[in-house]
Amino acid sequence: MEALITMPLVLPPTVIGFYLLVAFSPSYALGGWLGSIGLQFVFTFEGLVLASVIYSLPFMVQPIQSGLTNLAPSLAEAAYLLGKSKITTLIRVLLPNIKPSLLTGIVLAFAHTIGEFGVVLMIGGSIPGKTKVASIAIYDEVETLDYAMANAYSLLLFLVTFLILVVVYLVNGGYLNRMWK
């Protein structure tokens, strides 16, 4: 299971995008079944989000796995002794104790997805107003030699990413917690 979750780290994004495109296509079993229950993931915003989640999953899983591994086993054991189920223990005891790891995983996955190109282009198709994302917009502007607009899009992504990272460092460094006391 770990190898499957980690695969997007080493596979080229276009490979992942191609196989997701094939899997979600109505011509194949999974895509046909999804279509029969009213779901379509090819060239839709929903498909774009799902493909991005799949592609960025390792960036979310690794920090969470590390956070859970570093927790004292006594936390879970105490919850079990108090009659809590495994899912309740996970949600109410373990996850709240790894907030920095959760935040890091969310930010890494988001940052990884925001600049993604291959998976997004394969599944989303770059349909203006529907599935076109910033990374593809930058590429399109460079192709038309509109460097000013490419720069504007790039600067916006740069600033958003920088601000997100500043917030993560403030939260994980405990600065915000100390400031609110």
N, C-alpha and C positions, 0 to 999 in steps of 0.2 A: 504494500500500500504506500509506503514511504517513497519508493522509487517512482510510482505513478504520480504522486503529488509533486515530486521534485522535477519530473521531466520537463516542465515548461522553462526551467532554469537553463537547460542545455540545448533544447530544440530551437531551431530558428522559428521566429514568430509566424512566418508565412507557412511553415509546415503545420503548425498547430491550427492556424486559420484555415488551411485547406482541408484538414481532416474534420474540423468542426463544421465547415461548409458542407462537406459530403454527408456527415452524420445528420445534420439538421435539414438536409435537402428532402423534399417530399418524395423524391424518387427512391429513397432508401428507407429501411425499416424504422429507425428511430424517428426520422423526419416525417414519415408517413403516419406513424402512430400519433406523434404530436399534432399533426394537421387534423387527424380524425377527432381529437378532443379540443380543437379550436386554437391551438398554439402554433405560431410560426416564428422561427428564430432567424431565418435567412433574410437579409436585407431589411431588418427591423431594428428599432432602438432597443427592444427587449433582448434580441439576439446579440446585439453589440455589448450590452451590459453583461449578459451571461458569459459570452466568450471572454470578456475582459476579466471577469471573476475567475474563470477557469485558468486563464493565462497568468494571473497574478496570485493565485492561491499559494504557491510556495513562499512568497514574500510575506504572507499573512501567517502561515502555519509555523514557520521556523521560529519567529520570536515568541509565539504563544507556547509552542512546545518547550522552548528553553525556559520560559517563565514557569510553566507547570513543573518541569523537572527540578527547578531550584526551590520549589516550595517544600516545606517540611511535611513528611508523610503524616505526622500527627494531626495536621489540620483535617485531612480527609477522614482519618481514623476516628477523631473526636465526633465529627458529624455523623458517621455511621453508628457510633455507639449511642448517639442521641436519637437514632431511628430515622435519619434522613436517607433518602434514596440516592443513588449515584448521580442522577440528573440534577436533583435538588442540591446536592453537595457541590457539583460542578458550577451550577448557576449562582448559588447563594454564598458559597464559601470560597471556592478556588478562584473563579474568575475575578471577583472583586479584589483578591489579593495579588493579582498580576496586572493591574491597570496599566502600568507603564509598558508592559509587554504587549498588551492589547492595543494600546495607542500606537506603539511602534509598528506593529503589524498592519494596522489599518492605514497608517501614513505611508509605509513602504509600498503596500499594495496599490494605494491610490496614486502615489507618485510614479510607480512603475507603469500603471495603466494610462496615466495622463499623456505620456509621450509615446505610447505604443502606436505602432504603425501597421505592421503586417497582419496581425489578427483582426484589427479594426477594419482594415481595407478589405480583407477577404469576406468577413461576415457582414459588415455594415454596407459595403459597396460605395461609400462616400456619396450618398444621396443628399444633395443640398437641402437644408431645412429638416432633414429627417435623421440621417446617420453620419453626417460629416462632422468630424471632430477637429480639434485644434491642430494636432500634429499633421493631419492631412491638409488642412488649410494652409499651414506653413509651407508644406511641400508644393502645393498648387501655386502659391504666390511666387515661390522661387522659380518654378517652371515657367511662369509668365513674366519673369524678370522684374516683378514688383517687390523689390527688396525692402522698401519702406513698410509695406503691409506685412511682409514676412517678419520684419524686425518688430513691428507692433505686436503681432501675435506671440512671437518668441519672448518678448519682454514681459508680456502679460503672464505667460506660463512661468517664466523665471520668477517673477514677483510672487505669484500664488504659491509656487513651490517653496520659495524662501520663507514666506510668512508661515506656512504650515510647519516647516522645520523649526522655526523659532519657537512656535507654540509647543511643539513636541519637546524641545530641549528645556523649555521653561517648566512644563508639566513634569517631565521625567526627572529633571534636576531638583524638583521640590520647591523651586522659587515661588511659584504661584501659591503653593500650600503655606509657605512661611509668610507670604505677603497678606493672606487672608486671615491670619491668626491675630 
